[in-house]
Amino acid sequence: MKKIMKIGIPILLIVIMLAPTMVKGNYNVAVGNSFTYDVVKSSWDVTAGANSASAKGFAFEEMNYAEKTQFIVEVTAASAAGVDWDQTVGSVTYAGSNGGSDLLGVFFYMFYPLLLADISSVTWNQTEMDLGPELFPVYFVDPQLYSEFFYDFANDTYVTSSISDPEWVLTTIDGTFDNSSAIAVFEWHLDMTWTDAVSGHNYGGTFTFIFAFDKTTGATKGYYFDVDYSGQVDFTAISIKHTQRVEQVGYNLPGVGFIPGFEWFLVIPAFALLVGIPVIIKRRK
Protein backbone atom coordinates (compact mmCIF):
# COMPACT_ATOMS: atom_id res chain seq x y z
CA MET A 1 0.00 0.00 0.00
CA LYS A 2 2.91 2.35 0.72
CA LYS A 3 4.16 1.86 -2.82
CA ILE A 4 0.75 2.67 -4.25
CA MET A 5 0.53 5.87 -2.27
CA LYS A 6 4.14 6.80 -2.99
CA ILE A 7 3.47 6.83 -6.70
CA GLY A 8 -0.14 7.85 -6.53
CA ILE A 9 0.01 10.93 -4.35
CA PRO A 10 1.59 13.24 -6.97
CA ILE A 11 -1.00 12.28 -9.54
CA LEU A 12 -3.81 12.52 -7.00
CA LEU A 13 -3.17 16.26 -7.05
CA ILE A 14 -5.11 16.33 -10.30
CA VAL A 15 -8.11 14.84 -8.49
CA ILE A 16 -7.76 17.40 -5.71
CA MET A 17 -7.89 20.17 -8.30
CA LEU A 18 -11.15 18.72 -9.56
CA ALA A 19 -12.59 18.29 -6.05
CA PRO A 20 -14.82 21.39 -6.16
CA THR A 21 -16.75 19.90 -9.09
CA MET A 22 -16.89 16.36 -7.68
CA VAL A 23 -19.77 17.23 -5.37
CA LYS A 24 -22.01 18.30 -8.20
CA GLY A 25 -22.48 16.32 -11.39
CA ASN A 26 -24.30 16.43 -14.66
CA TYR A 27 -26.28 13.21 -14.95
CA ASN A 28 -28.85 13.45 -17.72
CA VAL A 29 -30.81 10.32 -16.84
CA ALA A 30 -34.20 9.84 -15.21
CA VAL A 31 -35.79 7.36 -12.87
CA GLY A 32 -36.86 4.31 -14.84
CA ASN A 33 -34.17 4.61 -17.53
CA SER A 34 -32.57 1.21 -18.02
CA PHE A 35 -29.47 0.03 -19.84
CA THR A 36 -28.64 -3.52 -20.86
CA TYR A 37 -25.02 -4.65 -20.79
CA ASP A 38 -23.29 -7.70 -22.23
CA VAL A 39 -20.30 -9.30 -20.51
CA VAL A 40 -18.48 -10.01 -23.76
CA LYS A 41 -15.43 -11.51 -22.07
CA SER A 42 -14.38 -12.08 -18.49
CA SER A 43 -11.79 -14.49 -17.11
CA TRP A 44 -8.63 -14.84 -15.11
CA ASP A 45 -5.72 -17.20 -14.60
CA VAL A 46 -3.87 -16.56 -11.36
CA THR A 47 -0.95 -18.21 -9.60
CA ALA A 48 0.46 -17.02 -6.29
CA GLY A 49 2.99 -19.39 -4.82
CA ALA A 50 1.32 -22.77 -4.36
CA ASN A 51 -2.16 -21.33 -4.97
CA SER A 52 -3.81 -21.07 -8.37
CA ALA A 53 -7.18 -20.42 -9.93
CA SER A 54 -8.55 -20.36 -13.45
CA ALA A 55 -12.07 -19.15 -14.13
CA LYS A 56 -14.20 -17.90 -16.99
CA GLY A 57 -17.19 -15.66 -16.54
CA PHE A 58 -17.75 -13.31 -13.62
CA ALA A 59 -18.80 -13.34 -9.98
CA PHE A 60 -22.05 -11.80 -8.82
CA GLU A 61 -23.73 -12.49 -5.46
CA GLU A 62 -21.42 -15.44 -4.76
CA MET A 63 -22.33 -17.07 -8.07
CA ASN A 64 -20.45 -17.53 -11.33
CA TYR A 65 -22.10 -16.35 -14.54
CA ALA A 66 -20.86 -17.31 -17.98
CA GLU A 67 -19.40 -14.97 -20.57
CA LYS A 68 -22.06 -13.49 -22.86
CA THR A 69 -24.42 -13.08 -19.91
CA GLN A 70 -26.43 -9.86 -20.10
CA PHE A 71 -27.55 -7.74 -17.15
CA ILE A 72 -29.72 -4.66 -16.66
CA VAL A 73 -28.92 -1.44 -14.81
CA GLU A 74 -32.03 0.64 -14.00
CA VAL A 75 -31.98 4.18 -12.59
CA THR A 76 -33.83 4.44 -9.27
CA ALA A 77 -32.83 8.03 -8.38
CA ALA A 78 -30.89 10.81 -10.07
CA SER A 79 -29.66 14.17 -8.82
CA ALA A 80 -26.69 16.51 -9.10
CA ALA A 81 -24.97 14.38 -6.45
CA GLY A 82 -25.12 11.15 -8.43
CA VAL A 83 -27.22 8.27 -9.69
CA ASP A 84 -28.73 5.38 -7.72
CA TRP A 85 -29.39 2.20 -9.64
CA ASP A 86 -30.45 -1.41 -9.45
CA GLN A 87 -28.28 -3.98 -11.20
CA THR A 88 -30.00 -7.24 -12.09
CA VAL A 89 -28.25 -10.39 -13.24
CA GLY A 90 -30.66 -13.24 -13.77
CA SER A 91 -33.00 -13.11 -10.78
CA VAL A 92 -30.56 -11.36 -8.42
CA THR A 93 -30.58 -7.59 -7.88
CA TYR A 94 -28.06 -5.29 -6.21
CA ALA A 95 -28.65 -1.64 -5.43
CA GLY A 96 -25.75 0.75 -5.84
CA SER A 97 -24.82 4.29 -6.78
CA ASN A 98 -22.31 6.34 -8.72
CA GLY A 99 -21.09 9.84 -7.95
CA GLY A 100 -18.10 12.13 -8.18
CA SER A 101 -16.08 10.22 -5.57
CA ASP A 102 -15.95 7.23 -7.93
CA LEU A 103 -13.22 9.12 -9.74
CA LEU A 104 -10.81 8.17 -6.96
CA GLY A 105 -11.58 4.50 -7.50
CA VAL A 106 -11.09 4.89 -11.24
CA PHE A 107 -7.74 6.54 -10.58
CA PHE A 108 -6.50 3.61 -8.52
CA TYR A 109 -7.82 1.12 -11.06
CA MET A 110 -5.82 2.86 -13.78
CA PHE A 111 -2.76 1.80 -11.79
CA TYR A 112 -4.22 -1.63 -11.16
CA PRO A 113 -0.89 -3.53 -11.32
CA LEU A 114 0.41 -1.58 -8.32
CA LEU A 115 -2.07 -3.49 -6.17
CA LEU A 116 -0.03 -6.61 -6.84
CA ALA A 117 2.52 -5.33 -4.34
CA ASP A 118 0.37 -6.73 -1.54
CA ILE A 119 -0.51 -10.03 -3.17
CA SER A 120 1.32 -12.20 -0.65
CA SER A 121 -0.41 -10.49 2.28
CA VAL A 122 -3.86 -11.31 0.93
CA THR A 123 -5.53 -14.39 2.36
CA TRP A 124 -6.20 -16.68 -0.57
CA ASN A 125 -9.84 -17.68 -0.83
CA GLN A 126 -10.06 -20.52 -3.30
CA THR A 127 -13.85 -20.45 -3.43
CA GLU A 128 -13.97 -16.77 -4.35
CA MET A 129 -11.11 -17.04 -6.82
CA ASP A 130 -12.85 -19.92 -8.59
CA LEU A 131 -15.95 -17.73 -9.11
CA GLY A 132 -13.96 -15.38 -11.34
CA PRO A 133 -13.59 -11.58 -11.26
CA GLU A 134 -16.39 -9.23 -10.28
CA LEU A 135 -17.67 -6.49 -12.58
CA PHE A 136 -16.41 -2.90 -12.44
CA PRO A 137 -19.52 -1.10 -11.14
CA VAL A 138 -19.21 2.37 -12.65
CA TYR A 139 -22.28 2.78 -14.84
CA PHE A 140 -22.82 6.55 -14.69
CA VAL A 141 -20.26 9.37 -14.79
CA ASP A 142 -20.32 13.15 -14.89
CA PRO A 143 -19.27 13.83 -18.52
CA GLN A 144 -17.57 17.14 -17.77
CA LEU A 145 -15.64 15.90 -14.73
CA TYR A 146 -14.48 12.72 -16.43
CA SER A 147 -13.53 14.56 -19.61
CA GLU A 148 -11.26 16.90 -17.64
CA PHE A 149 -9.75 13.95 -15.77
CA PHE A 150 -9.11 11.87 -18.89
CA TYR A 151 -7.71 14.82 -20.82
CA ASP A 152 -5.04 15.22 -18.15
CA PHE A 153 -4.21 11.54 -17.98
CA ALA A 154 -3.87 11.39 -21.75
CA ASN A 155 -0.90 13.72 -21.26
CA ASP A 156 1.91 11.16 -21.09
CA THR A 157 4.51 13.76 -20.10
CA TYR A 158 2.52 14.79 -17.05
CA VAL A 159 2.13 11.21 -15.87
CA THR A 160 5.78 10.25 -16.33
CA SER A 161 6.98 13.42 -14.62
CA SER A 162 4.76 12.64 -11.64
CA ILE A 163 6.25 9.19 -11.14
CA SER A 164 9.79 9.57 -9.83
CA ASP A 165 10.25 6.22 -8.09
CA PRO A 166 13.39 4.60 -9.61
CA GLU A 167 12.14 1.13 -8.69
CA TRP A 168 9.38 1.48 -11.26
CA VAL A 169 10.36 1.56 -14.92
CA LEU A 170 7.70 2.66 -17.38
CA THR A 171 8.86 1.07 -20.61
CA THR A 172 5.73 2.31 -22.35
CA ILE A 173 2.99 4.68 -21.34
CA ASP A 174 0.43 5.77 -23.87
CA GLY A 175 -2.85 7.53 -23.18
CA THR A 176 -5.43 8.99 -25.56
CA PHE A 177 -8.81 10.62 -25.09
CA ASP A 178 -11.17 11.02 -28.04
CA ASN A 179 -13.93 13.47 -27.17
CA SER A 180 -14.84 14.36 -30.76
CA SER A 181 -18.11 12.44 -31.02
CA ALA A 182 -21.17 11.66 -28.90
CA ILE A 183 -19.28 8.80 -27.23
CA ALA A 184 -16.05 9.77 -25.47
CA VAL A 185 -13.34 7.09 -25.29
CA PHE A 186 -10.29 7.03 -23.02
CA GLU A 187 -7.50 4.53 -23.71
CA TRP A 188 -4.54 3.82 -21.46
CA HIS A 189 -1.60 1.44 -22.06
CA LEU A 190 1.22 0.74 -19.61
CA ASP A 191 4.26 -1.53 -19.83
CA MET A 192 5.96 -1.49 -16.44
CA THR A 193 8.51 -3.32 -14.33
CA TRP A 194 9.18 -3.11 -10.62
CA THR A 195 12.48 -4.25 -9.11
CA ASP A 196 13.22 -4.02 -5.40
CA ALA A 197 15.62 -6.65 -4.07
CA VAL A 198 15.00 -5.74 -0.43
CA SER A 199 11.27 -6.39 -0.54
CA GLY A 200 11.56 -9.27 -2.99
CA HIS A 201 9.74 -7.51 -5.82
CA ASN A 202 10.78 -8.30 -9.35
CA TYR A 203 7.84 -8.41 -11.69
CA GLY A 204 6.34 -6.66 -14.67
CA GLY A 205 4.09 -6.81 -17.68
CA THR A 206 1.42 -4.90 -19.53
CA PHE A 207 -1.84 -3.25 -18.57
CA THR A 208 -4.60 -1.83 -20.77
CA PHE A 209 -7.63 0.17 -19.67
CA ILE A 210 -10.33 1.49 -22.03
CA PHE A 211 -13.42 3.35 -20.90
CA ALA A 212 -16.24 4.85 -23.00
CA PHE A 213 -19.20 6.98 -21.90
CA ASP A 214 -22.11 8.85 -23.45
CA LYS A 215 -21.40 12.58 -23.24
CA THR A 216 -25.12 13.40 -23.01
CA THR A 217 -26.47 10.91 -20.49
CA GLY A 218 -23.23 10.10 -18.69
CA ALA A 219 -24.04 6.40 -19.03
CA THR A 220 -21.08 4.06 -19.42
CA LYS A 221 -21.02 2.57 -22.91
CA GLY A 222 -18.33 0.01 -22.20
CA TYR A 223 -15.01 -0.77 -20.56
CA TYR A 224 -12.09 -3.10 -21.13
CA PHE A 225 -9.30 -4.24 -18.79
CA ASP A 226 -6.22 -6.27 -19.61
CA VAL A 227 -3.55 -7.30 -17.11
CA ASP A 228 -0.69 -9.65 -18.00
CA TYR A 229 1.93 -9.72 -15.23
CA SER A 230 4.41 -12.21 -13.86
CA GLY A 231 7.49 -12.38 -11.69
CA GLN A 232 7.99 -12.26 -7.95
CA VAL A 233 6.28 -10.23 -5.23
CA ASP A 234 7.46 -10.43 -1.61
CA PHE A 235 9.65 -13.34 -2.70
CA THR A 236 6.54 -15.20 -3.91
CA ALA A 237 6.19 -16.25 -7.54
CA ILE A 238 3.14 -14.76 -9.25
CA SER A 239 1.46 -14.97 -12.62
CA ILE A 240 -1.65 -12.95 -13.36
CA LYS A 241 -3.68 -12.77 -16.54
CA HIS A 242 -7.07 -11.07 -16.41
CA THR A 243 -9.50 -9.84 -19.00
CA GLN A 244 -12.89 -8.21 -18.80
CA ARG A 245 -14.87 -6.52 -21.55
CA VAL A 246 -18.38 -5.18 -20.87
CA GLU A 247 -20.46 -3.19 -23.36
CA GLN A 248 -23.94 -1.77 -23.65
CA VAL A 249 -25.90 -4.00 -26.02
CA GLY A 250 -25.55 -2.53 -29.51
CA TYR A 251 -22.24 -0.77 -28.80
CA ASN A 252 -18.75 -2.02 -29.65
CA LEU A 253 -15.68 -0.56 -28.00
CA PRO A 254 -13.31 0.70 -30.70
CA GLY A 255 -10.05 -1.14 -31.20
CA VAL A 256 -10.51 -4.07 -28.83
CA GLY A 257 -12.27 -6.67 -30.90
CA PHE A 258 -9.02 -8.13 -32.19
CA ILE A 259 -7.21 -8.16 -28.86
CA PRO A 260 -6.83 -11.68 -27.46
CA GLY A 261 -8.27 -12.50 -24.07
CA PHE A 262 -6.45 -11.70 -20.90
CA GLU A 263 -7.06 -12.30 -17.27
CA TRP A 264 -6.37 -10.91 -13.73
CA PHE A 265 -6.15 -11.56 -9.98
CA LEU A 266 -6.93 -10.10 -6.59
CA VAL A 267 -9.79 -10.98 -4.32
CA ILE A 268 -12.41 -8.24 -4.55
CA PRO A 269 -12.63 -7.55 -0.80
CA ALA A 270 -8.85 -7.10 -0.77
CA PHE A 271 -9.09 -4.68 -3.69
CA ALA A 272 -11.61 -2.58 -1.77
CA LEU A 273 -9.32 -2.61 1.27
CA LEU A 274 -6.23 -1.60 -0.69
CA VAL A 275 -7.93 1.17 -2.57
CA GLY A 276 -9.39 2.52 0.63
CA ILE A 277 -12.13 4.36 -1.22
CA PRO A 278 -14.80 2.03 -2.60
CA VAL A 279 -15.73 2.56 -6.20
CA ILE A 280 -19.35 2.49 -5.18
CA ILE A 281 -21.48 1.98 -2.09
CA LYS A 282 -23.56 -1.12 -2.64
CA ARG A 283 -26.84 -1.59 -0.89
CA ARG A 284 -28.06 -5.15 -0.99
CA LYS A 285 -31.79 -5.44 -1.49
Order of alpha helices (4+ residues) and beta strands (2+ residues): alpha-beta-beta-beta-beta-beta-beta-beta-alpha-alpha-alpha-alpha-beta-beta-beta-beta-beta-alpha-beta
